[in-house]
């Protein structure tokens, strides 16, 4: 009889110790398409499913990012400086494009010196123009490029040192450097053709 009671107590003790060692925390599951289609609850406590959940999330995004997914995101979505610009008198027309190999580099096309590169310094639209020689062999002094997305205006200065602490300072004071104030122009973009 003592052996039976001892065996039962030992079995209960082992069962309790085994359940105490079981990990009862829930682990986050990776998001996938089947998880997206499962029913969820949004912040208002209402049930949302599939794409209606995404619409709720999409409504919180800025206009230029609505409907963008990880498979459709393009540089224009996170680099607002990309596009065409013209001076008020129409004398200067520039086009800003991203480098194909390095998203931190832009190319400014249309300057009198030729195609000039800019380095992203402060996201999303403050660039340093390093001193460089263009493909045409013309020297370009160090400068600054800042795009104001609210005013849709590009400020560009060549021949002025880039100020790390306050890059916009070169546009507020008097300078002998060449300064351009250009407005964004909407141009029809041709799709890139495969070579």
ZIJODA-V236835 format. One record per backbone hydrogen bond with DSSP energy under -0.5 kcal/mol. CO is the residue of the C=O (numbers start at 1). NH is the residue of the N-H. Records with the same first field share a line. If there is no record, write none. Layout:
# ZIJODA-V236835
CO=NH + NH
This chain:
# ZIJODA-V236835
1=5
2=6
3=7
4=8
5=9
6=10
7=11
8=12
9=13
10=14
11=15
12=16
13=17
14=18
15=19
16=20
17=21
19=22
22=24
32=36
33=37
34=38
35=38
36=50
40=48
42=45
46=42
48=40
49=52 + 53
50=53 + 54
51=55
52=56
53=57
54=58
55=59
57=60
58=61
62=65 + 66
63=66
65=68
69=72 + 73
74=77 + 78
75=78 + 79
79=82
83=96
84=185
85=94
86=183
87=90
92=87
94=85
95=97 + 109
96=83
97=107
102=99 + 105
104=120
105=99
106=118
107=97 + 109
108=116
109=95
111=114
114=111
116=108
118=106
119=128
122=126
125=147
126=121 + 122
127=145
128=119 + 130
129=143
132=140
134=137
138=134
140=132
142=159 + 160
143=129
144=157
145=127
146=148 + 155
147=149
148=152 + 153
152=184
153=148
154=182
155=146
156=180
157=144
158=178
162=164
166=169
167=170
168=171 + 172
169=172 + 173
177=179
178=158
180=156 + 182
182=154
183=86
185=84 + 187
188=190
